[in-house]
Amino acid sequence: MSKKILVYYFLLFSCSLIAQTKVGGTVKDEAGAPVAFANVMFKENPSVGVITNDDGSFYLDTDETYKTLVVSLLGFATQEIDLTKRVTYDIEVVLTEGEQLEEVVVYSGNMSKKNNPAIDILRKIWAKKRVNGLHQYKQFEYDKYEKVEFDLNSIDSAMMKSKLFKGMEFIFEEIDTSRITGKTYLPMFINEAVYEVYGDNNLGKEVERLTGNRNSGFSSNQNIISFIQDLYTDYDIYNNYLVFFDKSFVSPLSRTGIDVYNYVLNDSAFIDNKWCYNIVYYPRRKNELTFKGDFWVNDTTFAIKDINLQVTRSANINWVKDIYIEQEFEVVNDSTFLLKRDYMMSDFSLNKKEKSKGIYGKRTTVYDNYVFDKEKPRSFYEAKVDPYNEKAYNRDEAFWETSRLEKLNEDEKKVYTMLDTLKTVPKFKKLYSLASILGSGYIEVDKYNFDYGPIFSTFGYNEKEGVRLRVGGRTYFGRNDMWRIEGYTAYGFKDNQFKYGISGKVLLDRKTRLILSGGNRRDVEQIGVSLTATNDVLGRSFASSSVFTTGSNNTLTDIKLSTLAVEFEPAKNFVFKVQGSHRSLRSALPETFSLSYVDIESPTGVESETNQFEMMTSIEFTPKRKTMGYGVERIDVNDDYARYALLYTSGIKDVLNSDFDYQKLQLYYRQPINVGGFGRLTSTLEAGKTFGEVPLGLLSVIPGNQTYFSIFNTFPNLDFYEFVTDTYVSVHLEHNFNGRLFGRIPMLRKLNLREIVGVRGVYGALSDENIALSAPTSIPLRAPDAEPYWEYSFGVGNIFKVFRIDFNFRGNYLDIPGARPFSVTGAFGFSF
């Protein structure tokens, strides 16, 4: 930690009266070099301690009063420092080479896997982990209290005097100092929730019921709860990998831990009348997703008593400077250790420099009132489609006084009052509105319960319309509206024509999520960019408005679409939908692209427009999907769930002048998987078959990509309509190694780049009858039936934290005229 930051502690001393002992400083060796991973703790309570950072700095903050600080590390003599003052920020500890603590048996000074006693203890932890804690009982129940807080950190005088906070200076009366980092912070948001948790180990079932929730404002409770659940997912330290921010970190208790961590048996002591060993661990290599810290483990059950984990500063993760975790376990009896308290702090920042300002995200979870072996019927654990409990969001102060398992401190109590005042400040209202616009894409017009947008769709371009301007909006009374109407109009300055779209939906029954929807649209569209397409009235493909394309994009379609649908959710994340639709399809650029087909009833024998009425039945299953809100629209808050979809479409001739009879069966499967420490694999499988004769506009087009953007589930080296099928099977695989390979190359390590590889292929067929039917079209009709078409790509992600570039190679069908053997695509995005 930079020494200059210590000045802030002195300035803010009067604002931090809650803690009883605060110490901070640096640890060095005799040569003056910083000592990383040294163990710093209070002699009176060895379980209260930290590990020094890469620069040898440390900071400890506790509500208790302690008199002696102990600093130790294998190979150095232990130092004890008397604490003469309650607050000491400038301690400098010099470790000299010498013997380790007398209680510890050290076999050798290196970290050998064979001769290391810490590794022997680790193996016993692995053997016992499935019989410790809640696993010992058939059934279990407990209460859970969760407190989440977000704070501005690194508050200094310059920030206080900034024009940004002019008129809001009163908020700085609530600044405090972090007990983990020693940095000043200002609480800005707090959310509290109380749950009842029930589980059955025999059934493998667990259910969590929210009984109370409240927050300090700014947004609806449902939004905050969903955001928190995704940002701070539950984890088990005994698992091999701990997943945070879509990244898999190797647990220090992992069976693969001995390959990525160094372990040192550092101490032994009685904790809660149980003899425990203290093991310090730190990573063997930089830039990997690992932790540093220590843990105390019982010598009989080999259950963890206390553990702390801190993500190393060099870890390949964006926008997060620090992650710190503490877990405390309660000794219930001689053989049972149960989780008592879980604390996690994340320091979000634009960069990892010590002085950089950012936001703390802190979650504290307390567990109590355990009850065991109280059996409940299987039906008790069945998930509800709509678990919203209105009473939980309207609890009085008496409920919170009795239900909190950990009391709020004085600063936390003041947050509610401070934020209520802050929301009345005009300048803050403007800042909050700006943040909302950037986050949602809509400008709220509260007076009329209307949102204008999305603003990101205002401008577009294609060869039919030229420059395209779009205006639109939606009704908006709140996140949980039971009904909503949306619409837009657009104008093309080249074709001088207006387009429009309007849709509406209403939630008729919350218990089954019975929804009735419908809409109408007249627009220009690039169809055939998705195999498993849905008739979304307001949806618009990525290729319809691309300013820059590879070659000429002249395969656009004038589309008229009307739909009416009903859907319901009989079981959680299981959606059944029936939809009727009528489409009219005609080429938007008939001089270069034709959708014509043979029609013996036409005077010319050729028809240029396809009119089709369809009935579609779909079943979609999304296990482990989490959603935001309980109104007619819900927003996904996680993306790590699988999606299974089965669609059956029936084209019915003569209904509303429909032209064709046919049936289409389609299957869609998508699965993102965190492959341990090797990154994240995303896979998609699609298959489909059309029964009956249909023209080009109703066939399944293999999705090409003539833009310069990397878009998953498309083929970047295919042009639009290069392959057309009535039968297909498509597979896409993309793996992001999250820097595991680049992190081991010295010249690339500091750049935190991430390597991405992809393989994709498709097999398809097209009947002679369908080819003959679409003979008048201007493009050659071919399918990848001789052999599956395939591509592969190599990409580099996280360039400047926001950019990705992919190099795409075509595997075969290189003899097709105009075939593109190679392409370069890229994408912008923010990810951890």
N, C-alpha and C positions, 0 to 999 in steps of 0.2 A: 504493500500500500504506500502511496506517495506520502512523504512526511508533511507536505503542505496541507493535506486534508485534515491533519490533526488540529489545525487552527480552528476549524469549524466546531470541533468538539468543545473547545473552551468557550467560544462565542455562544453556543447553545446549551451550556451547562445548566442554566437556570430553567430550561424547558424540559429537562430529563430527570425528574426527581423520583420516578417510579422505581427504577432498578437500584439495588443496594451496593453492588460491586461492578465496576467497569474497569477493564484493563485493556491496554492495546500497546503494540510496539513491534519490534523486529527481533529475529533470532539470527545470529551470525556465528561463523566459526572463528578460530584464532587469526585467520588470514583476512578477516573482514568480509568474506563472501557470504551471501544470504544462505540460510539453511532451510530448504523446503521440506515439508512433510514431518517436521518435528511435532511431537505431541505436547500440547499445552493444556494444563488442567489445574483445578483447585485441589490442594492436598486434602482438605476436609471432605471433598466429594469427588472422587476420581471420574465419576460418570459425567460431570460437567466439564467439557473441554472441547478443543478444536485442534485442527491440524494447520500448521503454517502454510501460507500460499507459496507460489513459485518464487516470489521475491522475499520470502522469509517473514512476511508480516502476519500478524494475528490480532484478533479482537474478541473479547469475551464480555458478556453482559448478562447478569443474573439478578433475580429478585432477592437472593440471599446475601448475607454478609460473610465473606471469607477473608482469611488473614495471610494465606500462603499460596503462592503460585509455583507449580512444578513444571519444568521444561525438560523433556528427555527425548533421546533418539538413539537407536542402536549404534554402538561404537563410540558414543560420547558419554561423558560423565553427566549425571543428572544434576540440574541446577534448581535450587529452591530460592524463591525471592519473597521476602517479607513485604506485605502490602500495608504500608503505614497510612495510606489514604483510601477512601472509598472509591475515588476515581483517579486512575493513573493512566495516561495516554502515551507516554514517551519512554516506556521501558525498552532497554536494549540489553538482550541476553546474549552472552558469548559462551558457546559450548566448547569445551576442550575435550580432546580425545581421552578416553578412559573406559572404565568398566560400565556395564549396563546395570540396571536395578537388580538387587540381590535376589528378589523373588523370582526372577525370570531365568529359565534355563536356556542358555544360548549355545547351540551346538556348533555354529560357525558364523562368520561374519557375512558370508554371501547369501544370496537368495536361492540356494539350490532347492529344487523341488523334492529331491530325495532326502536331504538331511535337514529340512526345515520343519521345526515342530509346529509352526503355524499351519503348514499344509496338512499335517496329520490331524490337527483339530478341525480344519476345514472339511476333510473327508468325513469326519464323524458328524459334522453338521448336515452334510448331504444325506447320510444314512438315516438321520433322525427327522428330517424336515417334514415328512408326510405323517408323522405320528405326534407332532407338536401342536399346541394351540387348539383351534377349533376342530381339527381333524380327529381329536380324541373322542368326540361325542357324536351320537347319532343325529341329534337335533340341537339347534342353538338359537338363542334370541339375545338381542342387546339393543341399547339405545345409542344413537350416534348424533353428535352435535358438530356442525361444520361452520366455520367462520372464514370468509374470504375477504381480503382487503387489498385494494390497489392504492399505491402511494406514489407521488412524485418524489424522486430521490436526488441526492447531491444538491440540496438547497443551499444557495450561498447569497451573499448580499447583492450581487449583480442580478440574480434572478428576482430577488425581492423588489428591486428598483426598476425592473424591466417594464417597458410600456405595455407589454402583453397583460400584465397583472394590475395595471392602473385601475383604481376603483375597486379592486378585490384584495387589497393588502391585508384585510382582516384575517384571511385564511392562514397567513403565516404565523398566527398566534398558536397554532396547533402542531408545530414542527417537533420532531423527536429524533432520536438516534437509534439506528439499527443495532441490535445486540449481536448480529452476525458479521456485518461488514464495517460497522462503526460510522456509516454515512448518515447524514441527516436526511429526513424524509418528511413528507407532508401527506397525511391520510386524505384520500379523495373519494373513496367509495368503500362501503362495507356491506356484506350480505351475510345473513345468518340463516341456518336451516337446521331443523331437528327431524330425525328419521327414526322409525322403528324398523329393525332388520330381523328377518326370520330366515332360517336355513335348515335344510335336511340333507345330511351327507349321504344317506342311503339312497335318496331320490336324485341327488345331484342338483337340487333346486335351491334358489335363494331369491327372496323378494325384499324390496326396500320401499317403505311407505313414508312419504313426506307428511309430517304432522304439523309443521310450522315453518314459515319462511317470511323474511322481510329484508328489505334493503334500503339504502339511503337515497333512492330516487333515480333520476336520469332515464330510466327505461322500465318497461313492464317486467314484473317478476319472472314470468315465463322465459323471456329472452335471456335474462341474467343467469338463471338456473341452468338453462341449456348450454350457454357459453361456458360456464364454470365446469360443467360435467365433461365437456370436450377438452377444455384447456388443462384441467387437472383430473385426469382419469385415475381411477383406483389402480393400485399396483401391489404386488407381493414381493418383498425383498428376497424371498427364497427362490423366486423364479430365475431362470437363467438370464432373461433379458427384461429390462424395465423400459416401457414405452412412454416417452414424453415428446410432445410436439411432433408426432409421426416419426420419431427416431427411436431405434432400439439401442439402449445403453446396456453394456455388459454389467450384470450385477456382481458385486464383490463376493457374493455367496454362490455364484454360478459354477457349474461343473467345468466350464471352460475358463473360469477366472484365473487359473494358474498359468494360462498361456498369455494373459494380457495384464496381470497385476503382479507386483511384488508384495509379499506378505511378511510381516515381522511380528513375532510374539514379543510384546512390549512390556506387559505388566500383568499382575494378578492381585485380586483384592476381594474382600467381602462386599457385596452390594445387596441390600435387603436380605441380609443373613444367608446369602448364597455365594459360594466361592465361584469367581468368574475370572476368565482370562481376557486380557485386552490385546487385540490384534490390530496393528496399523497396516494399511494397504495403500498403494499408489501405483499408477500405470507404468508399464514397461516401455511404452512408446508414446510419442506425442500425436496429436491430431485424431486420435481414435475416440469413439464415444464411450468414455470411461469416467470413473469417479476417483476421488482420493478421500481418505477419512480413516475412521477406526470403528471397531465394534467390541462390545463386551459379550461374552458367551459363557453360559453356565457349564461347569466342568462335569456334570452328571447327565443332564438331559440334552446338552449341547444345543439348547434353545437360545436365541438371541435375547439379551436383556436390554441393551441399548445399542443404537447404531447411528452414525451420521455419515452422509454422503455429500460430496461437493464435486460438481462437474469441473473437470480441469479446464483452464482458460483456453487451452489450445484445441479443445474439442471442436469438430466441424459442425457447428450449429450456428444459424444466423439469428440476429436480433436478440439473442439471449446471452448476456455477459456472465451470469452466474446462476447456478441452480444449487440450492442447499436443502438437504433433507435431514430431519431428525425423527427417529422413532423410539418410543419408550414402551417397554413391555412390563406388565404387572405380574408378579408372582402370586398366583391364586392358591396353589398348594405345592407340594413337593415336586410335582411333575408337570404342572401346567403354567405356561407363560402366555398371557393374552395381551394383544395390542391395546395399549392404554391411550397413547397420544401420538399423533402423526403431524409433523410440521414440515411444510414445504415452502420455500421462498424462491422466486424467479426474479432475476434482475433483467428487465427488457431494456435494450439500448441499441442505438444505431451502430455503435462500435464497441469494442472491448477495451478501450482505453480506460485507465483508472479514474480519470476525472470526468468522463462522459456522463451526462445526465440521462435519466431514463425513468422507468416506472417499476416499482416493486409489485409483484403479484404474490400475495401470501395466503396460504391456506392452512388452517389449523383444524384438525379433526380429533375429537375426543370420544372415547368409547367407554361405556359403563353399563351397569345393571345387567350383567350376563345371566342368562337362564339356560339350563341344559336339559336335553332329553325330554322335551315336552312336545309330543308328536302332534302334527296337524295333518288333515287330509290333503291329498295331492291337489284337489281343486283350489285349495288356499293359495297355491303357488302359481296358478295360471295368470299370465300377464293380461292386463286390461288394455283395451284399445285406446281408451281415453281415461288416464289415471288422474286427471285434474281434480283437486280437492279445493273448492273455493274457500272453505273455512281455514285452511292452512295458511292462506295469505291475508287473513284478517284477525290474527291473534292479538290479544291485548297485552299490556305490559306485565300483568300478573302471570300470564303463561310463560313469558320469557324469563322472568325472575326465577321460576321454579324449574324450567326445562333446560336452561343452559347448564352444560356440564363443565363449562369454564367461564368465569365471570369476565365481563368486559373491563378493561382498564379505563382510567379516566379519559385518556386521549380518544379511545374508541367510542366512548359514550358521547363525546363532543362532536364526533363526525356527523351524526344525524342532524344536530342543530346547525352546525356550520354549513352543511350542504343545503339544508332547507333555505338558509339565508342566501347562499350563493346563487340559487336558482332564480332569485328575484332580481339579480343584477343584470341590466340590459346587455352589457358587454359580454357577459358569460353566455347569455342566451344566444347571441350571434355566433360565438365560437362553437357552441354545442350544435347549432343548426348546421354550420359548415361541416363539422365532423359527420353529422348524420347524412348530409348530401353525398359526401365522398364515400361513405360506407354503404349506403343503400342505392345510390344513383337517382334518388327522387328528391324533389324540392317540395316540402310540405307547405300546403296552404290551409292552415288550421281553420280559418274562418269558414271555409266551404267544405271541409272534410274531404279534401282533394289533394292528390300528389301529382306533380308534373314530372314526366320522365318516361323511361330512363334517359338521363341526359347523355349517356355514352352512346346512344343510338341516333343522336341528332343528325350526324353527318354520314354519308355513304357515297359510293360511286360504283357504277357498272356500265357496260357498253350500251345497254338499252336506255337507261335513264340519264346517263352522264352523272353530274353532281346531283345528289339526292338529299333533301332536307326532310326531317321527320319531327313531328310534334305529337305528344300523347300524354296520357295520364291514367289515373285510377282513382276510384273512390277509396277513402281511407279514414275510418273512424277510430281504428286502433288495430294493433297486431292481431287481435283475436276476433276480427269481424266475422259474423256468420254469413255474410254475402259480400260480393265484390264485383264491380264492373270495370273493365279496362278497355281502352281504345286508342287508336292513333290515326293520323292521316299523314301521307307523305307526298312529296311532289318532285318529279324528275325534270330537270331543266333542259334535258336533251329531247325527251319524248313529249314534254309539255303535258303530262297527264298526272292526275291525282290518284292516289291509291289509299286504301283504308282497311282497317280491321277493328272489330269490336267483339268482345266476349263477356260473358257473365257466368257466375257460379254461385250456388247457395248451398249451405250445409243444413240439411233437413233434420238430421238426427246425429247427435254427438256420440252416442254410445256405439253406434256401428259406423260412424262417419259416412252416412248416406249423403252423397253430393249429386246435385243436378247441375249440368253445365251445358253451354251452347255458345255458338258464335258464327260470324260471317266475315269473310275476307276477300279482297280483290287486290292483287299485288303481283310483282315480278319476283320470281324465285329461282334459285339454282337447286333443282331437285336432284336426287341421286347421289347425295353426299353422305347418306347413312343407309345401311342395309335394313336395319330394324327401325324404320321411320314411323312416327305417329302423326296423325292429322292435327297438329297443334295450330290453332287459328292464328295466334299472334307470334308464333315462333318464326325465326328467320335464320337460314343457314349462314355459316361463316363465309361462304363463297359468294353470297349474293351482293355484297357491298365491298369487296376487296379492292382497295385502291391500286395495289401492285399485284400482278399475276404473272405466271410463267406462260407465255404465249397468249393468244387471244381467247378470252372467255366469251364465246358467242353461243353457248348452249343454255341460255336462260329460257324460262317458261313463264307465260302469263297464266296465273292460276286464279280460279274462283272456287272458294271453299266454304261450305256450310256444314256445321256439325251440331249434334245433340247427343249428350251422353249422360249416363247414370253410373255411379260407382259406389261401392261400400267396402268396408273393412271388417269382415266377420271375425277375424283374429288379428292380433297385433302384428303389424308389418306384412299382412297378407291382404292384397287389394284385388277385388274382382270388378271388372269394368265392361260395360256394353255401350257401344257407340255407333250411331248411324251418321253417315257423311255423304255429301254429294260434291264431286269435283268436276271442274271443267278445265282441261289442259290444252294449251295452244302455244306454239313456239313464239317467244317474244321477239326473235330475230329470224323470220322465215326466209330471208334471203341467204342466210348462211347455215341455218339449222332447222331441221324439219322433224315434227312429231307425227307426220302423216302416216296413214295406214290404208290398206285395201278395204274398200267398202263397195260391194256389188250393188247396193241399193242407191248409191250416190250417182247422179248423172254423169260425173266424171270418172267414177270408179275409184276415187280416192277421197278420203275424208281427212281434213287437217286438224280437227278438234275432237278430243276425247271427252265424252260425258259419262261419268260413272257414279252410280250409287253403291255404297258398301255398308255392310254390317260387320263390325269387328268386336270380337270377344277376347278379352285379355285377362290373364292371371299373373300377378307380380308378387314375388316374395323377396323381402329385403331383411334377412335376419340381422340382429344387432344394430339396426338403423336407429339413430337418435334424431328426434325432430324438435323444432322450436315452435311453441304456440299450440293452441287448441282450436283455432277458428277454421274457416273454410280453406285457408292456405297455411301450410306449415313449411318451415325451412329446415333443410338438413344442417345439422351442426357437426357431423362427422362424415368422413369419406372412406372409412376403413371397413365398410360392410359389403357383403356380397349381394349381387342382384341377379335374381332368376326371373325370366319372363317367358310366357308362352302366349302366342297370339294366333288367333284364327280369324281370317277375313273372308267374307263371302261377297262377291260381286253379283248383283241381281239385275238382270237385263230388263229393260222396259219400265222399271220403276223410276219416275221422274226423268223419262227419256234416256235411261241408262243404256249403254251400248253393248256390254259384255256380261256373260255368265262365267264365273270362275271361282276358285277357292285357293287360298294361300295359307300355309302353315309355317310359322316362324318360331325359332327358339333363340333366346339371348341369355348369355351368362357372363358376368363380369366379377372378378375377384382380385382385390388388392391384398397382398400378403407381406408382412414384415418377416424377412428371412433371417431372423436372429441378427447377428452383427454384420451380415452381408448385404444389408440394404432392403429395398422394397421392390417387390415384383408385382406388376399389374398385368393381368391376363384377361382376354376377352374371347369368347367362342360364340359364333353366330352360325345358324343353319336355317335354310328355308327352302320351300318347294311350292311352286305355283301350278295348280291343276287347271287346265283349260287354256284356250288360245286368247292371248292378250297382246296389245300393241306396245310399242316402245315406252310410252308414258306410264304403263302399269307394270313393266318388268322390273327386276331387281338389278340396279346398276352398281357395279363394284365401286366403292367410294374413292375417287381420285382426289388429288389436292394440287391445284395449280396456284396456290398462294405461297408466300414465303414464310408461313407460320408452321411450326411443328404442332400438329393436331393428332392426338392419339385416335386410333381406330380408323385412320385413313391411310391411303397408300401415296406417299409424297412423290413417287416417280410415275404415277399414272395420271393421264389427263381425264377430265370428265367424259364419261361415256366410252372410255377406251375398251372396257369389258362390260358386257350386258348379259344377264343370266335369267333363267327361270328356276334354276336349282343351284344352290350354293352351300359351301361350308367355308367359313373364314376363321382364322386364328391370329390374334395379335398378342405378342409378348414384349414387355418392356421392363427392364430391370435397372434401377438406380442404385449404384453401390454406395452412395452417400460419402464418397471420398475415401473409401477403404483402400483402394489401390494407389491413388495419387498421394495419399497421406504417408506413404512409405518411400516416396521419391524425394530426396532432400531438396531439389531445386523447385519442386511444386508444392511442398508441404505447407508452406505459409500462405499460399493462395486459397486454400480451402476449396479447391475445385472438386466437382463430383462427376464421376464417370457414369455414362448411361449407354446401355446397349439395347437394341431392339431387333426382333425378328418377326415377320408377318407374312402370311401366305393365305391364298384363297384358291379353292377349286370350284369351278362352276360349269354348268351346261346350258345350252339353249337349243330348244327343239327346232326342227326344220319348219314346222307349222308356224311357229312364232316369227321365225326369220322371214318366211314368205309373207306373213300378215303385215310386217313392217317394212316391206321391200321399198316403198316410196321414200323412206327416210333418207336423208342426205349423208348419214354417217355409216361406216361399215359396222355390221353387227357381228361381234365375235365374243366367245367365252373362253376362259382358261380351262379347256377340257382335255387338251393333249397332255398337259401336265399342270400341276398347281403353279400358279404365279406366286413368286415370293420376292421379298426385299429384306435387306438388313441395314442397320444403321449404327453408327458410333457417335455419341454426343458428349459434350462437355457442359455441365451445368454449374450454377452458382458463380458465374463470371460477374464480378463486382456485386455479388449477392442477388442480382435480379435478372440476369440474362442467361439464356441457354442457346447453344448452337448444335445442330445435328448434321452429320454427313451421311447421306442416304444413297445406297447402292441398289441397283436393280439386278435381280438374280438371273432372270431369263426373259424370254420373249423380246429379245433385243432386235429381232429382224422386222418388227412392226414399223412401218414408216413413221418417222417422227418420234420414235421411242426415246425416252430420256433415261440414259444409263446412270446418271448421277445428279444429285440435287443437294442444295444446302438450304436448310430451314432453321428458323430460330423462334424464340418465344421470350416474352417478358413475364415475370411473375414474382410474387413475394412468398417465400416459404421458409420455414425454420430449418 
